[in-house]
Amino acid sequence: MNNYISKKIYRFFESRNILKIKFLIHKLFKEKDIGSINLDFTDKPSRIKIIKEIIQIKNYKSYLEIGCFSNELFDQINCERKVGVDPVSGGTIRATSDDFFKKNIEKFDCVFIDGLHRYYQVKKDILNSINSLNEGGIILLHDCLPNNVYEQAVPRCQYKWNGDVWKAIVELRTYKNLDIYTCYADHGIGVVFVRPNRNQLNLNKDNFLKLSFKDYYENYKEYMNLISYSKLLELVKAI
Ligand SMILES: C[S@@+](CC[C@H](N)C(=O)[O-])C[C@H]1O[C@@H](n2cnc3c(N)ncnc32)[C@H](O)[C@@H]1O
């Protein structure tokens, strides 16, 4: 399908009227609204500040961004080598993350995953990024902390949306060989270190997609391994 047609289809399904219908369908037939966990990101650092600071502290030389949109973040990053992957707009490579990783042989110091916000895709993006990460590098992800059931509903049913990125974090938190945190900033910044897990989540599930928002609502601090920005900087300095 050419770019023009895929942009039109994308815009149709994301248009406000269609979202209103999806919102109603969700409200009537899907998981019930159990309230908000009330995370307030207003006084917390932005993804731009966080990523710039990490790159500066570690003197990282290469940066990969998956999902760039209007380059709001990508253009702010100072790094010798920058690659941005997006099938629709922004960045430097017009492709889906799957197509990019199929061909990619380059390794990066810092990867920021902010493409398709669906559990199965985010999990793939993390696992593919691990193979494209230099030793001592870091993987960061956007939108890991939804506040209410609608912000994480799939399919998307409102403009403000994190998707179910959180489910990929919860699943990978059960792995022995990945050390994963979520920083309380900018809608939740996931942090992945490729090293033995220091706080492995003990959760025996055969399908993490089936986790409900209620599961998250009741356990998000433990499931996501929530940390402050100062703790994140401490962990980064210690790599
Ligand atoms: C939330 S925006 C990215 C915002 C940007 N990272 C920033 O911080 O300003 C999500 C982007 O992901 C892109 N996207 C959607 N599916 C993707 C995929 N499979 N692979 C890579 N990017 C994808 C969309 O085209 C969109 O531009």
The ligand as an SDF file (V2000), in Angstrom:
LIG
                    3D

 27 29  0  0  0  0  0  0  0  0999 V2000
    3.8670    8.7440   19.6440 C   0  0  0  0  0  0  0  0  0  0  0  0
    4.5150    8.9300   18.0520 S   0  0  0  0  0  0  0  0  0  0  0  0
    6.2430    9.1370   18.3120 C   0  0  0  0  0  0  0  0  0  0  0  0
    6.6060   10.4090   19.0270 C   0  0  0  0  0  0  0  0  0  0  0  0
    8.0970   10.7120   19.1270 C   0  0  0  0  0  0  0  0  0  0  0  0
    8.8840    9.5750   19.5580 N   0  0  0  0  0  0  0  0  0  0  0  0
    8.3260   11.8280   20.1290 C   0  0  0  0  0  0  0  0  0  0  0  0
    8.7730   11.5620   21.2500 O   0  0  0  0  0  0  0  0  0  0  0  0
    8.0370   12.9800   19.7870 O   0  0  0  0  0  0  0  0  0  0  0  0
    4.3850    7.3230   17.4080 C   0  0  0  0  0  0  0  0  0  0  0  0
    4.9410    7.1420   16.0230 C   0  0  0  0  0  0  0  0  0  0  0  0
    5.1060    5.7370   15.8260 O   0  0  0  0  0  0  0  0  0  0  0  0
    4.9620    5.4640   14.4700 C   0  0  0  0  0  0  0  0  0  0  0  0
    4.7150    4.0370   14.2790 N   0  0  0  0  0  0  0  0  0  0  0  0
    3.5370    3.3770   14.2130 C   0  0  0  0  0  0  0  0  0  0  0  0
    3.7400    2.0730   13.9700 N   0  0  0  0  0  0  0  0  0  0  0  0
    5.0830    1.9010   13.8980 C   0  0  0  0  0  0  0  0  0  0  0  0
    5.9180    0.7740   13.6480 C   0  0  0  0  0  0  0  0  0  0  0  0
    5.4050   -0.4480   13.4500 N   0  0  0  0  0  0  0  0  0  0  0  0
    7.2510    0.9620   13.6230 N   0  0  0  0  0  0  0  0  0  0  0  0
    7.7940    2.1920   13.8420 C   0  0  0  0  0  0  0  0  0  0  0  0
    7.0450    3.2930   14.0750 N   0  0  0  0  0  0  0  0  0  0  0  0
    5.7110    3.1500   14.1010 C   0  0  0  0  0  0  0  0  0  0  0  0
    3.8020    6.3620   14.0190 C   0  0  0  0  0  0  0  0  0  0  0  0
    3.8540    6.5910   12.6370 O   0  0  0  0  0  0  0  0  0  0  0  0
    4.0470    7.6190   14.8720 C   0  0  0  0  0  0  0  0  0  0  0  0
    4.7190    8.5980   14.1130 O   0  0  0  0  0  0  0  0  0  0  0  0
  1  2  1  0
  2  3  1  0
  2 10  1  0
  3  4  1  0
  4  5  1  0
  5  6  1  0
  5  7  1  0
  7  8  2  0
  7  9  1  0
 10 11  1  0
 11 12  1  0
 11 26  1  0
 12 13  1  0
 13 14  1  0
 13 24  1  0
 14 15  1  0
 14 23  1  0
 15 16  2  0
 16 17  1  0
 17 18  1  0
 17 23  2  0
 18 19  1  0
 18 20  2  0
 20 21  1  0
 21 22  2  0
 22 23  1  0
 24 25  1  0
 24 26  1  0
 26 27  1  0
M  CHG  2   2   1   9  -1
M  END
$$$$
